[in-house]
């Protein structure tokens, strides 16, 4: 079963699997494992789509170098941001949390922009456009996935007493 997990400060996070909510003695852990795998797949569907689109880009004769630069940059920054966010949420000091979140956001923007510019000026305009398009498409899918899995926006808000 999917449920909201809570962070150390008691606020809900994104949807996670709740192993205790599947008490089926015969296959409870299998159901939880399957739900966890499905949720991991959904969370990383942007990366899956980038990798799955590679043969179509190659067969269509689109700029392969630009696509490779954009796809590689997206995958590296996607997992880099995930790593930094994980470290940020586990940090106890609020300044460290803020610094890690800021580094992940701004680092990704700069890294992706630099990669698109390198593709454009080192290889050519069509490759720069291909790199930008793959990053934009992957970001759109990631954003839609995060919004969908986040749950109600008001879940973490508290009214003043």
C-alpha positions in Angstrom: 0.0 0.0 0.0 1.2 3.5 -0.7 1.4 6.0 2.2 3.0 9.2 3.1 6.2 8.8 5.1 7.2 11.3 7.7 10.5 13.0 8.1 12.3 13.5 11.4 10.4 16.8 11.9 7.1 15.1 11.5 6.1 16.6 8.1 5.0 14.2 5.4 7.2 13.4 2.4 6.5 11.9 -1.0 4.5 8.7 -1.2 6.3 5.6 -0.1 5.4 2.0 0.4 4.1 1.0 3.8 5.2 -2.6 4.5 3.1 -2.7 7.7 0.0 -1.9 5.7 0.3 -5.2 3.7 -0.3 -7.7 6.5 -0.8 -10.7 4.1 1.2 -13.4 5.8 1.8 -15.4 2.7 3.0 -12.6 0.4 3.1 -9.4 2.4 6.7 -8.7 1.9 6.4 -9.6 -1.8 3.6 -7.0 -2.2 5.7 -4.4 -0.4 8.7 -5.2 -2.6 6.6 -5.0 -5.8 5.1 -1.7 -4.7 8.6 -0.3 -3.9 9.8 -1.4 -7.3 6.8 0.2 -9.0 7.3 3.4 -7.1 11.0 3.5 -7.9 10.2 3.0 -11.5 7.7 5.8 -11.5 10.1 8.2 -9.7 12.7 7.5 -12.4 10.5 7.3 -15.4 12.2 10.4 -16.9 15.5 8.5 -17.0 13.8 5.4 -18.4 12.2 7.5 -21.2 15.6 9.2 -22.0 17.3 5.8 -22.3 14.4 4.2 -24.2 14.3 7.0 -26.8 17.9 6.5 -27.8 17.3 3.9 -30.5 14.6 6.1 -32.0 16.9 9.1 -32.1 19.6 7.0 -33.8 17.2 5.4 -36.3 15.6 8.7 -37.2 19.0 10.3 -38.0 18.7 13.1 -35.5 21.8 14.7 -34.0 23.2 11.8 -32.0 26.1 13.7 -30.4 23.7 16.4 -29.1 21.3 13.8 -27.9 24.1 11.9 -26.1 25.3 15.1 -24.4 21.8 16.1 -23.3 20.9 12.6 -22.1 24.2 12.0 -20.3 24.0 15.4 -18.6 20.4 14.7 -17.6 21.1 11.3 -16.1 24.2 12.5 -14.2 22.5 15.6 -12.8 19.3 13.6 -12.0 21.2 11.2 -9.8 23.5 13.9 -8.4 20.5 16.0 -7.3 19.0 12.9 -5.7 22.2 12.2 -3.8 22.4 15.8 -2.6 18.7 15.9 -1.6 19.1 12.7 0.4 22.1 14.2 2.2 20.2 17.4 2.8 17.2 15.7 4.4 19.5 13.6 6.6 21.5 16.7 7.8 20.6 18.0 11.2 21.8 21.6 10.7 19.4 23.8 8.9 22.2 25.7 7.2 23.7 22.5 5.8 20.2 21.5 4.5 19.8 24.8 2.9 23.2 24.8 1.3 22.8 21.3 -0.1 19.4 22.1 -1.5 20.7 25.3 -3.1 23.7 23.5 -4.5 21.6 20.8 -6.0 19.2 23.3 -7.7 21.8 25.8 -8.9 24.4 23.1 -9.7 21.9 21.3 -12.0 20.9 24.5 -13.8 24.5 25.5 -14.4 25.6 22.0 -15.4 22.8 21.5 -17.9 23.2 25.0 -19.4 26.9 24.4 -19.8 26.3 21.1 -21.5 23.8 22.6 -23.9 26.2 25.4 -24.7 29.1 22.9 -25.3 26.9 20.9 -27.6 25.9 24.1 -29.5 29.4 25.6 -29.9 31.6 22.6 -30.0 29.5 20.5 -32.4 26.9 22.7 -34.0 23.5 24.2 -33.7 21.4 21.1 -34.4 23.3 19.2 -31.7 22.8 22.1 -29.2 19.1 22.1 -30.0 18.9 18.3 -29.6 20.6 18.5 -26.2 18.2 21.2 -25.1 15.2 19.3 -26.3 16.1 16.1 -24.5 16.8 18.0 -21.2 13.6 20.0 -21.5 11.5 16.8 -22.2 13.1 14.9 -19.4 12.6 17.9 -17.0 8.9 18.1 -17.9 8.4 14.4 -17.2 10.3 14.7 -13.9 8.3 17.7 -12.8 5.0 16.0 -13.7 6.0 12.9 -11.8 7.0 14.9 -8.7 3.8 16.8 -8.7 1.8 13.6 -9.1 3.6 11.7 -6.3 3.8 14.6 -3.9 0.2 14.3 -2.7 -1.9 17.1 -1.4 -0.1 20.4 -1.2 -1.7 21.2 2.1 -0.5 18.0 3.8 2.6 19.6 5.4 1.0 23.0 6.3 0.1 23.7 9.8 -2.4 26.4 10.9 -1.1 28.9 13.5 -2.4 28.2 17.0 
